[in-house]
Amino acid sequence: MSPLIPPRVQRKIVEHAKNYLVRSSRHSTLRYVNSRIYDAMERVIRAQLGSVHGVRAIYLCHGLAAGECYPGLSDFDLAIVFDDPDPLQFYDRFPRSGDHSSAISRSPNCH
């Protein structure tokens, strides 16, 4: 089944959205709105990853955890505490979207 929106178009949409976030963050009102978008994204990420069997805790780290949000530039650095005897099998339970395989380290030394 082919995607509803072709991958090339998806990449363009993401690129334009990032550019919008960076440019619009120069204005205080839009910066506030964009920061609330990040808050919503954090809730979605926590709900999605928190529903994975074996997840015990999810911690936001680095910039966003310290309140440093630069919309369009900031990413979500997460530390996930899990309980599973096989780390690779645990990583395989994480949801994937589109052709972004995963930003999760699959190294058995990173658990």
C-alpha positions in Angstrom: 0.0 0.0 0.0 1.5 3.4 -1.0 1.4 6.3 1.4 -1.3 8.9 1.1 1.3 11.6 0.7 4.4 10.7 -1.4 7.7 10.6 0.7 9.2 13.5 -1.3 6.2 15.7 -0.5 6.3 14.6 3.2 10.0 15.7 3.4 9.1 19.1 1.8 6.3 19.6 4.3 8.6 18.8 7.2 11.3 21.1 5.8 8.8 24.0 5.4 7.3 23.4 8.9 10.8 23.6 10.5 11.6 26.8 8.6 8.3 28.3 9.7 9.0 27.4 13.4 12.5 28.9 13.2 11.4 32.1 11.5 8.2 32.6 13.6 10.1 32.1 16.9 11.4 35.6 16.5 8.0 37.0 17.5 7.1 36.5 21.1 3.4 35.6 20.5 4.3 33.0 17.9 7.1 31.7 20.1 4.6 31.1 22.8 2.3 29.2 20.4 5.2 27.2 19.1 6.4 26.3 22.6 2.9 25.0 23.3 3.2 22.8 20.2 6.3 21.3 21.8 4.4 20.7 25.0 1.7 18.8 23.0 4.3 16.8 21.2 5.9 15.8 24.5 2.6 14.5 25.8 2.1 12.5 22.6 5.6 11.1 22.8 5.2 10.1 26.4 1.8 8.4 25.8 3.1 6.5 22.7 6.4 5.4 24.3 4.8 4.8 27.7 2.4 2.3 26.2 5.3 0.0 25.1 5.4 -3.1 27.2 8.4 -2.9 29.6 8.7 0.9 29.9 9.0 1.9 33.5 9.9 5.6 33.2 10.6 8.3 30.6 12.8 11.3 31.4 13.2 14.4 29.3 16.9 15.4 29.2 19.1 18.3 28.2 17.8 21.5 26.7 14.0 21.0 26.8 14.2 19.6 30.3 15.9 22.8 31.4 13.2 24.9 29.7 15.4 25.8 26.7 13.0 25.4 23.8 14.0 26.7 20.3 11.0 25.7 18.1 12.2 24.1 14.9 15.7 23.4 16.3 15.1 21.7 19.7 14.8 17.9 19.7 13.5 15.6 22.4 16.4 13.9 24.2 14.9 11.1 26.2 16.1 8.6 28.7 13.9 5.5 28.9 14.1 3.1 31.8 12.8 -0.3 30.9 12.6 -3.8 32.3 13.3 -6.5 29.7 16.0 -9.2 29.7 16.6 -8.7 26.0 17.3 -5.0 25.1 17.1 -5.6 21.3 13.8 -7.3 21.6 12.6 -4.3 23.7 13.7 -1.8 21.0 11.9 -3.8 18.4 8.6 -3.1 20.2 8.9 0.6 19.7 6.5 2.1 17.1 8.0 3.2 13.8 6.5 5.8 11.4 7.1 6.2 7.7 10.6 5.6 6.5 12.2 6.9 9.6 13.5 3.6 11.0 14.2 4.8 14.5 16.2 7.4 16.4 16.5 4.9 19.2 20.0 3.5 19.7 19.9 -0.2 19.0 23.3 -0.8 20.6 23.1 -3.3 23.4 25.6 -1.1 25.2 23.2 1.8 25.4 20.6 0.3 27.8 
